């Protein structure tokens, strides 16, 4: 996705920039801090922690620049869906309630509730990261896979050399449970 974003701005690996894809994702911050590269892409709250420690500055959001991309998807076989529809409905209901909570709850309470996921990160950094994600509407409220988003993802994966043929959304996505749960939880 980062490469897609820089390409949108006229920057191309090997032409007018050099992208180093050899660094393991969980080591990117340390590699950057150690002097590898002029820029780095980091998830939150790591990016906020880097900025707060004066190790770098958050310049832009890859998520905001890329547009809606179905980054996290839940997959199962059609046969599993048929046999476990109730379980999957409960799972999606929990996720939908979490999204609703994010939109309605006090930001301090949400940040505090996330401290267990980031035990070494100060709650203030979690709050800054949370505010950043909420500002760009990073979490999809209705968790269905939309055609435009799917095609953007397809384009990114094709440009990266990961796909050799197009597969229609209808062949890989069943939005029925997510749509049903959205109506039930969000009204």
N, CA, C and O of each residue as an XYZ file, in Angstrom:
748
protein
N       0.827     -1.192      0.000
C       0.000      0.000      0.000
C       0.864      1.245      0.000
O       0.537      2.228     -0.665
N       1.965      1.215      0.740
C       2.867      2.368      0.747
C       3.391      2.650     -0.664
O       3.430      3.799     -1.103
N       3.787      1.597     -1.361
C       4.293      1.790     -2.727
C       3.206      2.363     -3.623
O       3.489      3.222     -4.457
N       1.983      1.910     -3.471
C       0.847      2.448     -4.217
C       0.705      3.945     -3.962
O       0.488      4.718     -4.895
N       0.826      4.354     -2.703
C       0.682      5.762     -2.339
C       1.800      6.600     -2.949
O       1.533      7.655     -3.524
N       3.048      6.147     -2.833
C       4.131      6.955     -3.400
C       4.043      6.999     -4.922
O       4.385      8.013     -5.530
N       3.586      5.909     -5.546
C       3.373      5.912     -7.003
C       2.332      6.959     -7.390
O       2.486      7.641     -8.403
N       1.273      7.089     -6.590
C       0.242      8.101     -6.853
C       0.833      9.504     -6.897
O       0.278     10.400     -7.532
N       1.957      9.687     -6.219
C       2.603     10.996     -6.142
C       3.826     11.097     -7.059
O       4.676     11.969     -6.881
N       3.903     10.195     -8.040
C       4.962     10.276     -9.040
C       6.306      9.734     -8.605
O       7.322     10.035     -9.233
N       6.338      8.947     -7.553
C       7.585      8.363     -7.064
C       7.562      6.866     -7.338
O       6.600      6.174     -7.003
N       8.646      6.370     -7.961
C       8.690      4.967     -8.381
C      10.002      4.330     -7.957
O      11.086      4.875     -8.170
N       9.866      3.152     -7.348
C      11.025      2.408     -6.883
C      11.975      2.121     -8.045
O      11.560      1.609     -9.085
N      13.243      2.454     -7.861
C      14.255      2.220     -8.886
C      14.357      3.330     -9.905
O      15.295      3.356    -10.702
N      13.410      4.246     -9.893
C      13.432      5.360    -10.841
C      13.855      6.655    -10.141
O      14.898      7.227    -10.455
N      13.039      7.104     -9.198
C      13.387      8.334     -8.489
C      13.376      8.163     -6.964
O      13.559      9.132     -6.227
N      13.162      6.931     -6.497
C      13.310      6.577     -5.082
C      13.803      5.133     -4.991
O      13.725      4.371     -5.955
N      14.304      4.782     -3.827
C      14.680      3.399     -3.562
C      13.908      2.933     -2.343
O      14.051      3.485     -1.252
N      13.088      1.908     -2.540
C      12.351      1.308     -1.431
C      13.092      0.058     -0.977
O      13.434     -0.799     -1.791
N      13.334     -0.041      0.304
C      14.005     -1.204      0.870
C      12.952     -2.130      1.461
O      12.416     -1.868      2.538
N      12.664     -3.205      0.756
C      11.667     -4.161      1.222
C      12.299     -5.350      1.939
O      11.637     -6.359      2.180
N      13.575     -5.227      2.278
C      14.277     -6.357      2.891
C      14.142     -6.395      4.416
O      14.521     -7.386      5.039
N      13.612     -5.341      5.019
C      13.527     -5.262      6.473
C      12.217     -5.886      6.940
O      11.146     -5.549      6.436
N      12.307     -6.797      7.906
C      11.098     -7.388      8.480
C      10.238     -6.280      9.074
O      10.754     -5.321      9.647
N       8.922     -6.420      8.931
C       8.028     -5.351      9.356
C       8.237     -4.947     10.810
O       8.266     -3.757     11.122
N       8.380     -5.918     11.697
C       8.523     -5.593     13.114
C       9.869     -4.955     13.450
O      10.078     -4.511     14.579
N      10.773     -4.907     12.489
C      12.090     -4.288     12.709
C      12.244     -2.962     11.967
O      13.317     -2.359     12.011
N      11.209     -2.501     11.297
C      11.335     -1.286     10.485
C      11.681     -0.056     11.321
O      12.526      0.745     10.919
N      11.044      0.099     12.468
C      11.345      1.244     13.323
C      12.784      1.236     13.782
O      13.466      2.258     13.711
N      13.253      0.095     14.251
C      14.644     -0.019     14.714
C      15.623      0.193     13.571
O      16.666      0.819     13.759
N      15.303     -0.315     12.398
C      16.175     -0.130     11.233
C      16.266      1.346     10.860
O      17.352      1.853     10.582
N      15.140      2.025     10.855
C      15.118      3.460     10.558
C      15.905      4.234     11.615
O      16.714      5.105     11.297
N      15.650      3.901     12.864
C      16.353      4.564     13.963
C      17.862      4.350     13.858
O      18.649      5.218     14.236
N      18.256      3.182     13.339
C      19.667      2.871     13.164
C      20.300      3.520     11.941
O      21.490      3.329     11.688
N      19.520      4.285     11.178
C      20.090      5.024     10.058
C      19.747      4.489      8.676
O      20.240      5.008      7.674
N      18.909      3.457      8.605
C      18.528      2.902      7.304
C      17.353      3.697      6.744
O      16.238      3.600      7.256
N      17.590      4.466      5.718
C      16.529      5.177      5.015
C      16.265      6.573      5.528
O      16.675      6.959      6.623
N      15.560      7.316      4.686
C      15.172      8.684      5.026
C      13.737      8.755      5.533
O      13.353      9.721      6.192
N      12.945      7.730      5.225
C      11.553      7.653      5.624
C      11.245      6.211      6.017
O      11.939      5.279      5.609
N      10.199      6.047      6.812
C       9.763      4.714      7.210
C       8.250      4.745      7.374
O       7.677      5.781      7.712
N       7.618      3.632      7.139
C       6.179      3.528      7.402
C       5.993      2.662      8.634
O       6.531      1.558      8.720
N       5.223      3.175      9.590
C       5.006      2.499     10.865
C       3.530      2.525     11.225
O       2.828      3.492     10.932
N       3.069      1.467     11.857
C       1.719      1.469     12.403
C       1.709      2.277     13.700
O       2.750      2.532     14.305
N       0.532      2.660     14.098
C       0.346      3.296     15.395
C       0.227      2.218     16.466
O      -0.233      1.120     16.149
N       0.604      2.460     17.677
C       1.106      3.715     18.214
C       2.621      3.897     18.069
O       3.196      4.821     18.644
N       3.263      3.012     17.298
C       4.715      3.119     17.120
C       5.108      4.461     16.507
O       6.078      5.079     16.945
N       4.369      4.912     15.507
C       4.691      6.193     14.864
C       4.604      7.339     15.872
O       5.469      8.216     15.895
N       3.575      7.331     16.691
C       3.424      8.365     17.715
C       4.569      8.300     18.718
O       5.106      9.330     19.124
N       4.938      7.093     19.113
C       6.046      6.941     20.058
C       7.363      7.476     19.470
O       8.146      8.108     20.181
N       7.608      7.224     18.179
C       8.802      7.761     17.529
C       8.788      9.287     17.560
O       9.801      9.918     17.862
N       7.655      9.863     17.253
C       7.557     11.324     17.236
C       7.731     11.900     18.636
O       8.452     12.880     18.822
N       7.079     11.298     19.611
C       7.177     11.798     20.985
C       8.597     11.677     21.535
O       8.994     12.454     22.403
N       9.369     10.699     21.029
C      10.756     10.512     21.466
C      11.739     11.312     20.595
O      12.952     11.186     20.760
N      11.228     12.119     19.687
C      12.035     12.940     18.775
C      12.950     12.108     17.894
O      14.065     12.519     17.574
N      12.465     10.929     17.503
C      13.223     10.058     16.593
C      12.796     10.276     15.149
O      13.448      9.787     14.226
N      11.715     11.002     14.951
C      11.194     11.273     13.620
C       9.893     12.035     13.735
O       9.449     12.372     14.832
N       9.291     12.300     12.597
C       8.047     13.062     12.546
C       7.039     12.335     11.670
O       7.388     11.787     10.624
N       5.803     12.336     12.103
C       4.733     11.768     11.290
C       4.428     12.799     10.208
O       4.006     13.918     10.500
N       4.649     12.407      8.955
C       4.462     13.330      7.837
C       3.125     13.153      7.140
O       2.531     14.130      6.684
N       2.648     11.930      7.053
C       1.401     11.644      6.360
C       0.895     10.288      6.812
O       1.611      9.515      7.450
N      -0.343     10.021      6.470
C      -0.961      8.739      6.798
C      -1.120      7.927      5.524
O      -1.798      8.357      4.590
N      -0.496      6.754      5.482
C      -0.647      5.876      4.324
C      -2.121      5.511      4.158
O      -2.633      5.484      3.039
N      -2.799      5.233      5.264
C      -4.207      4.887      5.211
C      -5.070      5.994      4.645
O      -5.985      5.735      3.863
N      -4.788      7.216      5.031
C      -5.557      8.343      4.521
C      -5.273      8.570      3.035
O      -6.188      8.838      2.257
N      -4.012      8.462      2.652
C      -3.607      8.695      1.264
C      -4.080      7.604      0.311
O      -4.337      7.870     -0.863
N      -4.193      6.383      0.811
C      -4.522      5.261     -0.075
C      -6.001      5.181     -0.414
O      -6.370      4.641     -1.457
N      -6.844      5.708      0.451
C      -8.276      5.487      0.290
C      -8.642      4.178      0.974
O      -7.781      3.484      1.515
N      -9.909      3.854      0.945
C     -10.401      2.648      1.631
C      -9.788      1.393      1.015
O      -9.935      1.133     -0.179
N      -9.103      0.628      1.849
C      -8.502     -0.634      1.420
C      -8.904     -1.699      2.434
O      -8.704     -1.512      3.634
N      -9.463     -2.805      1.975
C      -9.841     -3.874      2.903
C      -8.599     -4.597      3.420
O      -8.269     -5.696      2.973
N      -7.927     -3.963      4.363
C      -6.653     -4.456      4.876
C      -6.820     -5.702      5.727
O      -6.060     -6.661      5.593
N      -7.809     -5.685      6.596
C      -8.080     -6.843      7.429
C      -9.370     -7.486      6.945
O     -10.408     -6.831      6.854
N      -9.294     -8.758      6.640
C     -10.474     -9.488      6.182
C     -10.536    -10.808      6.934
O      -9.508    -11.380      7.297
N     -11.737    -11.278      7.161
C     -11.940    -12.551      7.824
C     -12.385    -13.546      6.765
O     -13.356    -13.311      6.046
N     -11.674    -14.646      6.679
C     -11.939    -15.606      5.604
C     -12.267    -16.975      6.174
O     -11.749    -17.380      7.215
N     -13.136    -17.673      5.465
C     -13.420    -19.068      5.774
C     -13.990    -19.718      4.522
O     -14.376    -19.039      3.570
N     -14.034    -21.020      4.542
C     -14.610    -21.762      3.431
C     -16.125    -21.596      3.426
O     -16.736    -21.400      4.477
N     -16.725    -21.673      2.254
C     -18.178    -21.610      2.137
C     -18.834    -22.689      2.986
O     -19.872    -22.451      3.604
N     -18.240    -23.857      3.016
C     -18.794    -24.951      3.820
C     -18.763    -24.611      5.314
O     -19.685    -24.976      6.044
N     -17.719    -23.920      5.777
C     -17.638    -23.518      7.178
C     -18.728    -22.496      7.498
O     -19.371    -22.569      8.545
N     -18.926    -21.549      6.593
C     -19.971    -20.537      6.791
C     -21.328    -21.217      6.916
O     -22.115    -20.883      7.802
N     -21.599    -22.163      6.038
C     -22.888    -22.864      6.055
C     -23.113    -23.603      7.371
O     -24.233    -23.631      7.883
N     -22.065    -24.197      7.917
C     -22.197    -24.992      9.148
C     -22.120    -24.152     10.422
O     -22.566    -24.591     11.482
N     -21.552    -22.938     10.322
C     -21.273    -22.147     11.527
C     -21.808    -20.723     11.443
O     -21.220    -19.800     12.005
N     -22.891    -20.552     10.761
C     -23.437    -19.207     10.551
C     -23.724    -18.493     11.880
O     -23.445    -17.302     12.012
N     -24.272    -19.205     12.852
C     -24.580    -18.583     14.149
C     -23.305    -18.105     14.846
O     -23.261    -16.990     15.367
N     -22.283    -18.938     14.856
C     -21.007    -18.562     15.458
C     -20.418    -17.334     14.754
O     -19.968    -16.396     15.411
N     -20.421    -17.345     13.440
C     -19.887    -16.218     12.683
C     -20.710    -14.955     12.905
O     -20.161    -13.853     12.927
N     -21.988    -15.103     13.065
C     -22.844    -13.955     13.364
C     -22.484    -13.366     14.721
O     -22.418    -12.146     14.870
N     -22.253    -14.222     15.710
C     -21.852    -13.734     17.041
C     -20.496    -13.025     16.967
O     -20.303    -11.979     17.587
N     -19.557    -13.600     16.204
C     -18.231    -12.990     16.033
C     -18.360    -11.607     15.391
O     -17.773    -10.639     15.875
N     -19.123    -11.515     14.309
C     -19.302    -10.233     13.629
C     -20.059     -9.244     14.505
O     -19.809     -8.041     14.436
N     -20.972     -9.733     15.321
C     -21.701     -8.853     16.239
C     -20.740     -8.236     17.247
O     -20.829     -7.045     17.545
N     -19.829     -9.037     17.768
C     -18.828     -8.505     18.708
C     -17.976     -7.438     18.037
O     -17.722     -6.386     18.623
N     -17.534     -7.701     16.814
C     -16.737     -6.706     16.091
C     -17.538     -5.438     15.830
O     -17.031     -4.331     16.014
N     -18.780     -5.596     15.404
C     -19.615     -4.428     15.104
C     -19.873     -3.610     16.359
O     -19.886     -2.380     16.306
N     -20.079     -4.282     17.489
C     -20.264     -3.557     18.753
C     -18.986     -2.807     19.146
O     -19.053     -1.710     19.700
N     -17.837     -3.393     18.860
C     -16.571     -2.709     19.146
C     -16.441     -1.446     18.300
O     -16.005     -0.408     18.798
N     -16.813     -1.527     17.039
C     -16.761     -0.355     16.163
C     -17.729      0.717     16.657
O     -17.404      1.904     16.666
N     -18.899      0.291     17.061
C     -19.877      1.240     17.604
C     -19.324      1.906     18.864
O     -19.447      3.118     19.040
N     -18.719      1.109     19.731
C     -18.101      1.634     20.956
C     -17.047      2.689     20.617
O     -17.000      3.745     21.249
N     -16.207      2.408     19.627
C     -15.179      3.375     19.221
C     -15.789      4.714     18.827
O     -15.233      5.772     19.120
N     -16.920      4.657     18.171
C     -17.554      5.880     17.711
C     -18.302      6.650     18.777
O     -18.529      7.851     18.632
N     -18.687      5.974     19.847
C     -19.532      6.609     20.848
C     -18.858      6.858     22.197
O     -19.269      7.762     22.925
N     -17.854      6.093     22.539
C     -17.268      6.154     23.884
C     -16.311      7.334     24.038
O     -15.808      7.893     23.063
N     -16.086      7.680     25.276
C     -15.111      8.705     25.633
C     -13.722      8.257     25.173
O     -13.323      7.122     25.436
N     -12.997      9.117     24.503
C     -11.682      8.770     23.946
C     -10.699      8.312     25.018
O      -9.907      7.399     24.785
N     -10.747      8.935     26.178
C      -9.846      8.521     27.257
C     -10.158      7.097     27.702
O      -9.247      6.313     27.965
N     -11.436      6.765     27.784
C     -11.831      5.408     28.193
C     -11.401      4.391     27.145
O     -10.935      3.304     27.487
N     -11.554      4.740     25.870
C     -11.134      3.825     24.802
C      -9.623      3.619     24.873
O      -9.149      2.484     24.823
N      -8.871      4.701     24.988
C      -7.409      4.593     25.070
C      -7.000      3.734     26.261
O      -6.115      2.886     26.145
N      -7.639      3.953     27.394
C      -7.340      3.163     28.591
C      -7.639      1.689     28.355
O      -6.896      0.822     28.816
N      -8.725      1.400     27.639
C      -9.099      0.004     27.392
C      -8.109     -0.697     26.464
O      -8.070     -1.927     26.427
N      -7.318      0.056     25.722
C      -6.355     -0.526     24.789
C      -4.972     -0.741     25.393
O      -4.097     -1.303     24.735
N      -4.761     -0.307     26.621
C      -3.424     -0.410     27.216
C      -2.931     -1.848     27.335
O      -1.724     -2.084     27.291
N      -3.815     -2.790     27.480
C      -3.402     -4.194     27.567
C      -2.793     -4.703     26.273
O      -1.972     -5.620     26.288
N      -3.192     -4.109     25.152
C      -2.635     -4.499     23.855
C      -1.266     -3.874     23.615
O      -0.487     -4.364     22.798
N      -0.977     -2.784     24.335
C       0.286     -2.062     24.167
C       0.873     -1.776     25.546
O       0.947     -0.618     25.959
N       1.291     -2.823     26.264
C       1.680     -2.661     27.671
C       2.865     -1.732     27.912
O       3.000     -1.187     29.008
N       3.716     -1.540     26.927
C       4.886     -0.676     27.109
C       4.671      0.725     26.542
O       5.609      1.520     26.481
N       3.457      1.026     26.133
C       3.155      2.311     25.503
C       2.336      3.168     26.454
O       1.319      2.709     26.973
N       2.760      4.406     26.692
C       1.981      5.286     27.568
C       0.577      5.523     27.005
O       0.391      5.612     25.791
N      -0.393      5.623     27.893
C      -1.776      5.813     27.472
C      -1.919      7.070     26.623
O      -2.777      7.107     25.741
N      -1.118      8.088     26.855
C      -1.192      9.320     26.061
C      -0.840      9.049     24.597
O      -1.465      9.613     23.698
N       0.146      8.198     24.352
C       0.494      7.838     22.966
C      -0.630      7.038     22.314
O      -0.923      7.219     21.132
N      -1.251      6.165     23.079
C      -2.377      5.396     22.551
C      -3.516      6.341     22.190
O      -4.163      6.165     21.157
N      -3.766      7.338     23.029
C      -4.829      8.305     22.759
C      -4.518      9.113     21.499
O      -5.412      9.340     20.684
N      -3.286      9.545     21.325
C      -2.902     10.291     20.124
C      -3.101      9.422     18.885
O      -3.643      9.879     17.878
N      -2.660      8.169     18.965
C      -2.815      7.245     17.838
C      -4.293      6.996     17.547
O      -4.709      6.990     16.388
N      -5.076      6.794     18.586
C      -6.513      6.589     18.439
C      -7.153      7.792     17.756
O      -7.933      7.632     16.817
N      -6.830      8.983     18.217
C      -7.374     10.203     17.608
C      -6.978     10.310     16.137
O      -7.772     10.743     15.302
N      -5.751      9.913     15.830
C      -5.287      9.939     14.440
C      -6.109      9.001     13.579
O      -6.560      9.385     12.499
N      -6.309      7.784     14.037
C      -7.098      6.808     13.285
C      -8.558      7.256     13.148
O      -9.165      7.093     12.089
N      -9.113      7.817     14.218
C     -10.496      8.288     14.150
C     -10.621      9.494     13.219
O     -11.625      9.629     12.519
N      -9.621     10.365     13.201
C      -9.646     11.550     12.344
C      -9.717     11.170     10.872
O     -10.396     11.836     10.090
N      -9.015     10.096     10.488
C      -9.019      9.697      9.072
C     -10.071      8.629      8.783
O     -10.128      8.097      7.674
N     -10.899      8.316      9.772
C     -11.950      7.315      9.607
C     -11.355      5.971      9.165
O     -11.819      5.361      8.201
N     -10.318      5.523      9.888
C      -9.575      4.317      9.511
C     -10.369      3.034      9.690
O     -10.122      2.055      8.986
N     -11.312      3.021     10.615
C     -12.081      1.811     10.851
C     -13.400      1.898     10.112
O     -14.171      2.841     10.290
N     -13.640      0.931      9.308
C     -14.863      0.893      8.521
C     -16.048      0.622      9.442
O     -16.034     -0.341     10.209
N     -17.061      1.458      9.367
C     -18.229      1.299     10.232
C     -19.067      0.102      9.801
O     -19.484     -0.703     10.634
N     -19.309     -0.014      8.510
C     -20.046     -1.171      7.993
C     -19.027     -2.128      7.393
O     -18.374     -1.794      6.405
N     -18.885     -3.298      7.969
C     -17.795     -4.207      7.617
C     -18.116     -5.136      6.452
O     -17.906     -6.346      6.531
N     -18.624     -4.556      5.381
C     -18.835     -5.311      4.157
C     -17.729     -4.954      3.179
O     -17.147     -3.872      3.255
N     -17.445     -5.860      2.266
C     -16.431     -5.623      1.237
C     -17.123     -4.963      0.055
O     -17.973     -5.576     -0.591
N     -16.765     -3.718     -0.231
C     -17.382     -2.968     -1.325
C     -16.560     -3.134     -2.602
O     -15.343     -3.311     -2.551
N     -17.232     -3.074     -3.732
C     -16.594     -3.272     -5.042
C     -15.423     -2.312     -5.274
O     -14.351     -2.743     -5.700
N     -15.612     -1.023     -5.001
C     -14.533     -0.047     -5.222
C     -13.309     -0.353     -4.367
O     -12.174     -0.270     -4.838
N     -13.549     -0.706     -3.115
C     -12.446     -1.013     -2.201
C     -11.719     -2.279     -2.642
O     -10.490     -2.342     -2.621
N     -12.490     -3.279     -3.037
C     -11.915     -4.531     -3.513
C     -11.062     -4.290     -4.759
O      -9.971     -4.846     -4.878
N     -11.547     -3.475     -5.675
C     -10.805     -3.211     -6.909
C      -9.539     -2.393     -6.620
O      -8.523     -2.573     -7.292
N      -9.590     -1.507     -5.639
C      -8.386     -0.762     -5.247
C      -7.347     -1.739     -4.685
O      -6.166     -1.655     -5.021
N      -7.793     -2.662     -3.832
C      -6.893     -3.678     -3.299
C      -6.329     -4.537     -4.422
O      -5.130     -4.815     -4.457
N      -7.184     -4.950     -5.328
C      -6.739     -5.746     -6.473
C      -5.671     -4.987     -7.263
O      -4.642     -5.563     -7.617
N      -5.902     -3.713     -7.539
C      -4.937     -2.909     -8.286
C      -3.592     -2.818     -7.588
O      -2.543     -2.889     -8.228
N      -3.629     -2.663     -6.280
C      -2.391     -2.592     -5.495
C      -1.640     -3.916     -5.578
O      -0.429     -3.937     -5.796
N      -2.361     -5.014     -5.405
C      -1.723     -6.332     -5.427
C      -1.211     -6.681     -6.828
O      -0.159     -7.307     -6.965
N      -1.943     -6.283     -7.858
C      -1.501     -6.543     -9.223
C      -0.243     -5.733     -9.537
O       0.713     -6.263    -10.104
N      -0.242     -4.459     -9.171
C       0.925     -3.604     -9.412
C       2.156     -4.129     -8.678
O       3.283     -3.951     -9.141
N       1.941     -4.772     -7.540
C       3.049     -5.332     -6.758
C       3.506     -6.683     -7.300
O       4.446     -7.282     -6.776
N       2.833     -7.166     -8.359
C       3.217     -8.443     -8.953
C       2.713     -9.653     -8.195
O       3.237    -10.753     -8.366
N       1.697     -9.466     -7.354
C       1.192    -10.553     -6.530
C       0.065    -11.338     -7.190
O      -0.221    -12.460     -6.773
N      -0.578    -10.779     -8.204
C      -1.708    -11.436     -8.853
C      -1.481    -11.507    -10.353
O      -0.914    -10.592    -10.950
N      -1.923    -12.589    -10.950
C      -1.769    -12.725    -12.401
C      -3.108    -12.682    -13.138
O      -3.137    -12.653    -14.368
N      -4.222    -12.679    -12.388
C      -5.526    -12.582    -13.038
C      -6.514    -11.928    -12.081
O      -6.349    -11.971    -10.862
N      -7.534    -11.328    -12.659
C      -8.561    -10.672    -11.860
C      -9.624    -11.682    -11.442
O     -10.037    -12.533    -12.230
N     -10.051    -11.573    -10.204
C     -11.112    -12.409     -9.667
C     -12.218    -11.456     -9.215
O     -11.938    -10.499     -8.494
N     -13.451    -11.691     -9.615
C     -14.527    -10.772     -9.218
C     -14.835    -10.862     -7.722
O     -14.679    -11.913     -7.100
N     -15.265     -9.761     -7.178
C     -15.627     -9.701     -5.766
C     -16.632    -10.795     -5.407
O     -16.527    -11.416     -4.349
N     -17.581    -11.024     -6.268
C     -18.625    -12.019     -5.981
C     -18.062    -13.429     -5.798
O     -18.703    -14.273     -5.172
N     -16.886    -13.687     -6.332
C     -16.281    -15.012     -6.200
C     -15.582    -15.209     -4.857
O     -15.297    -16.342     -4.469
N     -15.304    -14.118     -4.146
C     -14.520    -14.246     -2.915
C     -15.176    -13.631     -1.677
O     -14.664    -13.793     -0.570
N     -16.285    -12.937     -1.843
C     -16.863    -12.253     -0.685
C     -18.328    -12.608     -0.492
O     -19.107    -12.670     -1.444
N     -18.678    -12.838      0.767
C     -20.066    -13.022      1.177
C     -20.325    -11.972      2.244
O     -19.886    -12.113      3.385
N     -21.031    -10.934      1.872
C     -21.305     -9.822      2.785
C     -22.576    -10.003      3.607
O     -22.946     -9.116      4.377
N     -23.238    -11.128      3.455
C     -24.571    -11.279      4.063
C     -24.545    -11.175      5.589
O     -25.391    -10.496      6.171
N     -23.604    -11.826      6.235
C     -23.562    -11.785      7.703
C     -23.219    -10.379      8.179
O     -23.867     -9.849      9.082
N     -22.204     -9.777      7.572
C     -21.792     -8.426      7.979
C     -22.930     -7.427      7.779
O     -23.155     -6.569      8.633
N     -23.645     -7.528      6.669
C     -24.752     -6.603      6.398
C     -25.886     -6.798      7.397
O     -26.471     -5.830      7.885
N     -26.189     -8.047      7.695
C     -27.248     -8.365      8.655
C     -26.891     -7.844     10.048
O     -27.727     -7.246     10.725
N     -25.666     -8.071     10.463
C     -25.213     -7.633     11.782
C     -25.178     -6.117     11.863
O     -25.545     -5.546     12.890
N     -24.749     -5.466     10.813
C     -24.708     -3.991     10.802
C     -26.100     -3.427     11.075
O     -26.257     -2.526     11.898
N     -27.096     -3.952     10.391
C     -28.465     -3.479     10.579
C     -28.946     -3.710     12.022
O     -29.615     -2.861     12.610
N     -28.595     -4.863     12.569
C     -29.021     -5.213     13.919
C     -28.352     -4.326     14.970
O     -29.018     -3.856     15.892
N     -27.052     -4.093     14.841
C     -26.303     -3.366     15.859
C     -26.388     -1.853     15.670
O     -26.543     -1.111     16.640
N     -26.288     -1.403     14.441
C     -26.204      0.030     14.180
C     -27.569      0.654     13.870
O     -27.728      1.874     13.894
N     -28.542     -0.203     13.580
C     -29.894      0.258     13.357
C     -30.067      0.934     12.061
O     -31.168      1.379     11.738
